[in-house]
């Protein structure tokens, strides 16, 4: 009776860890995409400032991201 319980518990832990890992990876993916978008937005808005094309709304948006 003890052996099947151990195997069953281990299987449950594996599934639990797998779902945790998958959730963590998706969370990391989301954070990475947000950060990359913020960096991309900052670089493009920087170029826009140089050419004097950025509006006040763009400036406010970049401040809101930070």
N, C-alpha and C positions, 0 to 999 in steps of 0.2 A: 504493500500500500504506500510505503514511503517513496519508493523509486518513481512511480508515475507522477506523484505530486511534484517532485523535484523537477522532472522533465517538463511538466506542464508549466510550472512557475518560471522556469528558464525561458520557455517559449514565449510566455506572456511578457516577460521583461524584454526579450528581444524585440517583440512587436512594439512595445511601449517606447523603447529606445529608438527604434526605427522611425516611429511617428514624430518623436521629439526632434530627431536629427533632421527629418524632412522639413518640419516646421521651422527649425532654426535656419536651415539652408534657404528656405523661401524668404524668411525675414531678412537674412543677410543679403540675398539677392535684391529685395526691395530697397534696403538701405543703400546698397551699392548703386542701384540705378538712380535713386534720388540724389546721391552725392555727385554722381557723374553728370546728371542733368544740371545740378547747381553749378558745378565747375564749368560746364559747357555754356550755361547761361551767363555766368560771370565773364567768361572770356569773350563771348559774342557782344555782351553789353559794353565791355571795355572797348572793343573795336568801334562800336556805335558811338560811344562818347568821343573817341578821337575824331570821328568824322562829323560830330555834332548832330547825329541823327536820333540819339536816344531821347525819348520823351520823359516827362516827369513820372508818368505811370510806370515806365520800365525801371526807373531808378527806385521807385517805391517797391516794386516787385522784387528786385534784387536785394533790397534791404530786408524784405519780409522773409526771403529764403534764408538769409543769414540769421 
